Amino acid sequence: MEGAVMVAGEERYCEAEDRELTVRKTTLFSPGDGLEAYDHRTGDLAFRVETYGRGGVCGGGAAAGDLALLGARGQPVLTVRRRRPSLHSRWDGFLGDGGAGQKPLFSARRSSILGGAGSGVLVDLLAPAPGTAEFRVDGSFPRRCCRVVVVSGAGSGGEDEEGAEEVVVAEVRRKVDEGAHVLLGRDVFVLWVRAGFDAAFAMGIVLVLDRITGDELDGVLSDQLLEATSPV
């Protein structure tokens, strides 16, 4: 993958080296709920999630029920909003506080209106990076074992077209306590981000997958189930 894939609008989210974040799910019943992400190297807070309308931060174009991905200083980086009405539980992601008139950076929805475990998810990532053909998410987020793949150089023939190149740009996996050598529960996991890929964008994908699949242990996402296509 040549060059940085930047979505959040700041180069500092695209580091020159691979990055690993420790993500922790927090309570669902208080301000600041959702997720917290810490840099594995420094232990510093990198991102956190708040829900607008529950006493947390609010302002700009945000509405009650929106999910805000905040940076370390509390600034809104991305806003994730459930589209209503939507039979497929569609979520859209916007830059900053998601002010009026913005077009979504990415969108995600269930592949079945019936919902339930194993129903799957379709994710359309509206990639801003020129030359990026499509994204795909493989694996199972509920089991904390999935990866984000970018497919570049593919035309209308899809990912199997000659000349297409696939690169894993982010990966979610279970976290191991390095001292006790114990596999931690699903509320604490690792988000690995490839050098040059937007860590805020990766966190936005995690946030959407968390809201759509929830705690479905059987919500396995096959190689073809999660797809994303650039509008260019």
C-alpha positions in Angstrom: 0.0 0.0 0.0 1.6 3.2 -1.1 1.0 6.4 0.8 -1.3 7.1 3.7 -5.0 6.3 3.7 -6.3 9.3 5.7 -9.9 9.8 6.6 -10.0 11.8 9.8 -8.3 14.8 8.2 -5.1 14.8 10.3 -1.8 13.1 9.4 -1.1 12.3 13.0 -3.6 9.5 12.8 -1.5 7.9 10.0 1.8 6.9 11.7 5.0 5.8 9.9 5.1 2.6 11.8 2.6 -0.2 12.6 0.5 0.8 15.6 -1.2 -1.3 18.2 -4.1 -0.1 20.4 -5.5 -1.8 23.4 -9.3 -1.3 23.2 -11.5 -1.6 26.3 -15.3 -1.7 26.2 -16.8 0.5 29.0 -20.2 0.6 30.7 -23.3 1.2 28.6 -25.1 3.2 31.3 -23.1 6.3 31.9 -21.5 9.2 29.9 -18.4 8.2 28.1 -19.8 4.8 27.4 -18.6 2.7 24.5 -14.9 2.2 23.9 -11.6 3.5 25.1 -8.4 2.9 23.2 -4.8 3.2 24.6 -1.5 3.2 22.7 0.3 0.0 23.5 3.7 1.6 23.5 3.0 4.5 25.8 -0.1 3.5 27.7 -1.6 6.9 26.8 -5.3 7.3 25.9 -5.6 7.6 22.1 -9.4 7.6 21.5 -12.6 7.2 23.5 -16.3 7.0 22.5 -19.2 9.0 24.0 -22.9 8.9 23.2 -24.5 12.2 22.5 -27.6 12.9 24.6 -26.5 11.0 27.7 -24.8 13.9 29.5 -21.7 13.7 27.5 -20.2 16.2 25.0 -22.6 17.6 22.5 -22.6 20.4 20.0 -22.3 21.3 16.3 -24.3 19.0 14.1 -24.5 16.2 16.7 -27.9 14.8 17.7 -29.1 12.6 20.5 -28.0 9.0 20.0 -25.0 9.9 17.8 -21.8 8.1 18.8 -18.7 10.4 18.9 -15.2 9.1 18.5 -13.1 11.6 20.4 -9.3 12.1 20.3 -7.1 12.1 23.4 -7.9 15.8 24.1 -11.6 15.2 23.8 -12.0 16.7 20.3 -14.6 15.0 18.0 -12.8 13.1 15.3 -15.6 11.0 13.8 -19.3 10.8 14.4 -21.3 7.7 13.8 -25.1 8.0 13.3 -27.8 5.4 12.8 -29.8 6.2 9.7 -33.5 6.3 10.3 -35.7 4.8 9.0 -33.6 1.8 8.1 -34.8 -1.8 8.0 -31.2 -2.9 7.7 -29.8 -1.1 10.8 -27.6 1.2 8.7 -25.0 3.4 10.3 -23.2 6.3 8.7 -19.8 7.8 9.7 -19.0 11.5 9.4 -16.0 13.8 9.9 -15.8 15.7 13.2 -19.2 16.3 14.9 -21.1 15.3 11.8 -22.5 18.8 11.0 -25.3 19.5 8.6 -24.6 19.0 4.9 -21.8 16.6 5.4 -21.6 13.5 3.2 -20.8 10.2 5.0 -17.3 8.9 4.9 -18.5 5.4 5.3 -21.7 3.4 5.8 -22.6 0.0 7.3 -25.7 -2.1 7.4 -26.8 -5.7 8.2 -27.1 -8.0 5.2 -30.4 -9.3 6.5 -33.4 -7.4 7.9 -34.1 -10.4 10.1 -31.0 -9.7 12.2 -29.9 -12.3 14.7 -26.6 -14.2 15.0 -25.0 -15.1 11.7 -27.0 -12.7 9.7 -23.9 -10.8 8.7 -23.0 -7.2 7.9 -22.3 -5.2 4.8 -20.0 -2.2 5.1 -19.6 0.4 2.4 -16.5 2.4 3.1 -16.6 5.6 1.0 -12.8 5.8 0.8 -11.4 9.3 0.2 -8.0 8.0 -0.9 -7.6 8.2 -4.7 -6.8 4.8 -6.3 -8.4 2.8 -3.5 -10.7 0.3 -5.2 -12.4 -1.3 -2.3 -12.2 -2.5 1.3 -13.3 -5.8 2.8 -13.7 -7.0 6.4 -13.0 -10.7 6.9 -13.6 -12.8 10.1 -15.7 -12.4 13.2 -15.8 -9.2 15.2 -17.9 -10.7 18.0 -15.1 -13.3 18.4 -12.5 -10.5 18.2 -10.9 -12.1 15.2 -11.3 -10.0 12.0 -9.3 -7.9 9.6 -9.8 -5.0 7.3 -8.4 -5.6 3.8 -7.9 -2.9 1.2 -8.0 -4.1 -2.5 -6.3 -1.8 -4.9 -5.9 -1.9 -8.6 -9.1 -3.9 -9.1 -11.6 -2.9 -11.8 -15.2 -3.9 -12.4 -14.1 -7.5 -12.4 -13.8 -7.5 -8.6 -11.1 -8.7 -6.3 -10.1 -11.7 -8.5 -9.2 -9.5 -11.4 -5.6 -9.8 -12.6 -3.5 -7.0 -11.1 -5.6 -6.5 -8.0 -3.5 -6.2 -4.8 -4.8 -7.0 -1.3 -3.2 -5.6 1.8 -4.4 -6.1 5.4 -4.5 -2.6 6.9 -6.1 -3.3 10.3 -6.8 -6.4 12.5 -8.8 -7.1 15.6 -7.6 -9.9 17.9 -7.9 -11.1 21.4 -5.5 -9.6 24.0 -3.2 -11.7 26.1 -2.0 -10.5 29.5 1.7 -10.5 29.0 2.6 -11.0 32.6 0.2 -13.8 33.5 0.0 -15.2 29.9 -3.8 -15.3 30.2 -6.2 -14.6 27.3 -8.4 -11.7 28.4 -12.2 -11.5 27.9 -13.8 -10.0 24.9 -14.2 -6.6 26.6 -10.5 -6.0 26.1 -9.0 -6.6 22.7 -6.2 -5.4 20.4 -6.6 -3.2 17.3 -3.5 -3.5 15.1 -3.2 -0.7 12.4 -0.7 -0.9 9.5 1.7 1.9 9.0 0.1 4.7 6.8 -3.4 3.6 7.6 -5.7 6.1 9.5 -6.1 4.8 13.1 -9.1 6.9 13.6 -10.8 5.4 10.6 -9.9 1.9 11.9 -11.5 2.8 15.2 -14.6 4.1 13.3 -14.9 0.7 11.7 -14.6 -1.0 15.0 -17.3 1.2 16.5 -19.7 0.4 13.7 -19.1 -3.3 13.9 -19.6 -3.2 17.7 -22.9 -1.5 17.3 -24.2 -3.8 14.5 -23.0 -7.2 15.6 -23.1 -6.5 19.4 -22.2 -9.6 21.3 -23.3 -12.2 18.8 -20.8 -15.0 19.2 -22.0 -16.7 16.0 -21.9 -13.5 13.9 -19.1 -14.8 11.6 -18.3 -12.6 8.7 -17.2 -14.6 5.6 -14.7 -13.4 3.1 -17.4 -12.1 0.8 -19.9 -10.9 3.4 -18.2 -7.6 4.3 -17.4 -5.5 1.3 -16.7 -1.8 0.7 -16.4 0.0 -2.6 -15.0 3.4 -3.3 -17.2 5.9 -5.1 -14.4 6.7 -7.5 
